[in-house]
């Protein structure tokens, strides 16, 4: 993909986004505390690029994707899409943006209705938005199936008749139906075999080139993110701790958490070895996150300031953005 022009007006801009889920206790459902799933995220996604979002399970990346789609209401913050703040729009106002923002879900079976045929599944967006008549609808479904590598003869089959990779292709076809500008890919290959993962990733890249799509690609597998992303944001406990171009991040990570994630990626050559960074302890609870830097309880480089002061996500000398008092130097 051609290099993204840094002067391009962002298609998506997230400002100070937070989502705190209340924990209710007692017979009067008193709100005793909150799960800080997303805790102050700022992001920009440019037209035509793929922004990868990675992190451990429970770090808030899928919740962030749902906030962008307005499937969840934000506790605080703004989501600007193509110049409009989506937060606070009522369902009727939001409806006109649904055509431009779509999602590919993680599980290609539970995300589609098992009682419906493939034709009914892919045609549903056309019916909801009243795009075309039945004859044109059938033609468009057949065309979409061809685009994702399936055939017209699959239209009358049901989801249980397909493999996981084929079901994910059906989900991709449905997401493409309304010609969206932005697609949130919520771990779209994590439930698939490795060989099928590569096929789906290559399909997504080809579709991006053919239809000028913009992706927010959420995953916990770094090889998949490296293959498809232009830039990568690393999340930890509801916050972005590092943001950089793909190659720069893999070559010289600035945050200790990113360093640990990269050290866990296996090398294909069995004769080579690399230093493994083993993090001590478990991911802290988002109900009661640590003071100061949220990573200091597991960081091998933590110092006193890390325990008391929250580091800002700041630009480093090489263009990286890292939320660390002592960014790594390579």
Secondary structure as UniProt FT lines:
FT   TURN            6..7
FT   STRAND          10..25
FT   TURN            26..29
FT   STRAND          30..46
FT   TURN            47..48
FT   STRAND          50..54
FT   TURN            57..58
FT   HELIX           61..68
FT   TURN            69..70
FT   STRAND          76..81
FT   TURN            82..83
FT   STRAND          84..85
FT   TURN            87..88
FT   HELIX           91..98
FT   TURN            99..100
FT   STRAND          101..104
FT   TURN            108..111
FT   TURN            114..115
FT   HELIX           118..128
FT   TURN            129..130
FT   HELIX           134..147
FT   TURN            148..149
FT   HELIX           152..154
FT   TURN            155..156
FT   HELIX           159..161
FT   HELIX           164..176
FT   TURN            177..178
FT   STRAND          182..186
FT   TURN            188..191
FT   HELIX           194..211
FT   STRAND          214..218
FT   HELIX           222..228
FT   STRAND          231..236
FT   TURN            237..238
FT   STRAND          239..245
FT   HELIX           246..251
FT   HELIX           256..263
FT   TURN            270..271
FT   TURN            286..287
FT   TURN            294..298
FT   TURN            300..301
FT   HELIX           304..308
FT   STRAND          314..315
FT   TURN            317..318
FT   STRAND          321..322
FT   TURN            325..326
//
